[in-house]
Amino acid sequence: PSGLMAAIQAAERGRSTILLEKNHRAGAKLLISGGGRCNLTHACDERGVATAFGPEGRFLHSPLAAFGPAKLMDWFRERGVPTYAEPGGKVFPASERAADVLDALLRQFRRSGAQMALAEAVVDIRPISQGFLVKTIRRTLHAHAVLVATGGMSYPRCGATGDAYPWLAALGHTIHPPHPALVPLTTSAAWVQRLTGIALPDVLVHAIPSDPSAVKRGRSPRAVPRTQQRGALLFTHSGLSGPAPMDVSRAFTQTAEPATHRLLIDFLPDLSADALDASLQQNAAAAGRKQIATILPRSLPKSLREALVEQAGAPADRYAAELTRSERNSLVEWVKRAAIPISGSCGFAQAEVTAGGVALDEVDARTMQSKI
């Protein structure tokens, strides 16, 4: 999408423009975005987008001021693709078809007068006195200016394999090691894997380092949270997926030792630990002859309730009335602060975005031009 939009804008400004596409068709990655629905922007202002990226978001203020979410939605609406926003803010085409977004880009591309070369991968870019030489698998082109829009390394089956990093490094750019982000997390915890397919619409997750030095200084690792997110969660055969764990996944993928981190999950973020404890005592008194899992809030799936009872160390066949105070405290801990050991992630093959890459301080945020 970025390559198509860049070529459209350049050609509409009268530049002789060619788009070099390594795949046999353009927009392969766009077609699978948003589960084939293509969430093409977010229903917020420019500052909201920049803020979501944390401190690095400062880099985005200038480009977003030039072309923010509202202008993007207008651009597609004017080309026959109206949009709508889900309650969480994700913006989709009204048709919910990613193909409609791609078709609009391709129609405008053809109108712009730009050329497209399919199945022609670039292998090198070399500066010369008057512009650049761009070497492809078929030929060498002379260009006054080059726009690199190769993306990162996420979803390599769509062609994103980090091709541009060696070109840009050879041109003098600093490349921060790329790593997956917005990616499902993996765990060796068997009880998590047994819950495959269970989805929860609203949990709170914290990514925390299991920092031995913090313990030595008299602080619990829980006192130094790395990042947190609230949202949906999905148990998978290899670990955890869904918006909440994927949003904090960078805390695990940016470290060489993800196993030194844990994911804390609050399965009932709207209920305090004290309120949950009081509820368990009340339910145990009212239904003392029932099993312990039945006194947990019914908003939690049955299989998850049973798993949490098991992790809390309470016998599955124990009556609720026989639940000891220490077992009840342990159960509250597992519901409100379940600690999941993280072994890693599903990698670039399932990562929605790539973190790392070209150092931001080597790019002019006002023009996106290389300072080098």
Order of alpha helices (4+ residues) and beta strands (2+ residues): alpha-beta-alpha-beta-alpha-alpha-alpha-beta-beta-alpha-beta-beta-beta-beta-alpha-beta-beta-alpha-beta-alpha-beta-beta-alpha-alpha-beta-alpha-alpha-alpha-beta-beta-beta-beta-beta
